[in-house]
Amino acid sequence: MAELVVRYSTNEAAIGVQSYDLKVVVTNAVGMSDKIFVFQRTVNNPSDAQEEDRFICIADPVDLEEFPEDSPDIGNDMPYYRLSQVTLRFRDMVTLEETKELIELDIQQLVYSINVASTVTLFEEVTYGPTSYIT
């Protein structure tokens, strides 16, 4: 059974603050990877090869299988990778709270999907033999 413990941290909504941070960290993972935050590495300015890592989304079960952890596999044309934490910056607390709710829903859906997939009960059994042919 998959399970995650996630910590959400924000700064206080003080008067005069120009931005608000939301830090989301997976502090414990059971039955699945804690690296659920998908990032993409890009080169903003080809002239100086300055790399930038950008948060893309919460992983889905396929992303957990396909994207490497900790750093991208650029040698295999894989600019995506997964980490166990993300920090996002917002101009206002309303947008921060809305984004936090979306992240919570995506994480719930990920854990649910992994748990459902591990309890697959529907199956189909087919017998192929000498009378089987391709049309």
C-alpha positions in Angstrom: 0.0 0.0 0.0 1.5 3.3 -1.1 1.5 6.3 1.3 3.1 9.7 1.4 3.7 12.2 4.2 4.0 15.8 2.8 5.0 19.0 4.5 3.7 22.3 3.2 5.6 25.5 4.4 4.8 29.1 3.6 6.0 32.4 4.9 3.7 34.7 6.8 1.3 37.0 4.9 3.0 40.2 6.2 2.0 43.6 4.9 4.3 44.9 2.2 5.8 41.6 1.2 6.2 41.4 -2.6 6.2 37.6 -2.9 5.1 34.5 -1.0 6.9 31.1 -1.1 5.3 27.6 -0.9 7.7 24.8 -0.1 6.4 21.3 -0.5 8.5 18.4 0.7 7.8 14.7 0.8 9.1 13.7 4.2 8.2 10.0 4.1 7.2 7.6 1.4 6.0 4.0 1.8 5.5 1.7 -1.2 6.6 4.3 -3.7 9.3 6.9 -4.5 9.4 10.2 -2.6 10.5 11.9 -5.7 7.2 13.0 -7.2 7.9 16.5 -8.4 8.8 16.6 -12.1 11.3 19.2 -13.4 12.5 20.0 -16.8 16.0 21.2 -17.6 16.2 23.7 -20.4 18.8 26.1 -21.8 17.5 29.6 -21.8 20.3 31.3 -23.7 22.1 29.0 -26.2 25.0 31.5 -26.4 26.1 30.9 -22.8 24.5 27.5 -22.3 22.8 28.7 -19.1 20.7 25.9 -17.8 17.4 26.4 -15.9 15.4 23.8 -14.1 11.7 24.4 -14.1 9.0 22.7 -12.1 6.5 21.1 -14.5 4.0 19.0 -12.5 3.3 16.3 -9.9 4.3 12.9 -11.4 1.8 10.4 -12.5 2.5 6.6 -12.2 4.0 6.5 -15.7 6.3 9.5 -14.9 7.5 7.5 -11.8 8.6 4.7 -14.2 10.0 6.8 -17.0 11.7 9.9 -15.5 15.0 9.5 -13.6 15.4 10.7 -10.1 17.7 13.7 -9.0 18.9 14.8 -12.5 18.0 14.5 -16.1 19.5 12.0 -18.5 20.5 14.5 -21.1 22.6 11.8 -22.9 19.4 10.0 -23.8 17.4 13.1 -24.6 15.5 13.0 -21.3 15.4 16.6 -20.0 12.8 15.6 -17.3 13.7 14.3 -13.8 12.1 14.0 -10.4 12.8 15.5 -6.9 11.3 15.1 -3.5 10.7 18.8 -3.0 9.7 22.0 -4.8 9.6 25.6 -3.8 7.3 27.9 -5.7 7.0 31.7 -5.5 3.8 33.7 -5.9 2.8 37.3 -6.1 -0.2 36.9 -3.7 -1.5 34.5 -1.1 -4.7 33.7 -3.0 -2.7 32.2 -5.9 -0.5 30.3 -3.4 -3.5 28.8 -1.7 -5.1 27.8 -5.0 -1.9 26.2 -6.2 -1.5 24.3 -2.9 -5.0 22.9 -3.2 -4.2 21.7 -6.8 -0.9 20.1 -5.6 -2.8 18.3 -2.8 -5.3 17.0 -5.2 -2.7 15.8 -7.6 -0.8 14.0 -4.9 -4.0 12.3 -3.6 -4.7 11.2 -7.2 -1.1 9.8 -7.6 -1.3 7.8 -4.4 -4.8 6.6 -5.2 -3.7 5.5 -8.7 -0.7 3.6 -7.4 -2.8 1.8 -4.8 -5.5 0.9 -7.4 -2.9 -0.4 -9.8 -1.4 -2.6 -7.2 -4.8 -4.3 -6.6 -5.6 -5.1 -10.2 -8.3 -7.9 -10.2 -9.6 -7.7 -13.8 -7.9 -10.1 -16.1 -8.4 -11.8 -19.5 -7.1 -15.2 -20.3 -6.5 -16.2 -23.9 -5.3 -19.6 -25.2 -3.3 -19.6 -28.4 -2.7 -22.9 -30.1 -2.3 -24.6 -33.4 -5.7 -23.4 -34.7 -4.9 -19.7 -34.0 -4.2 -17.6 -37.1 -3.7 -14.1 -38.0 -6.2 -12.5 -40.4 
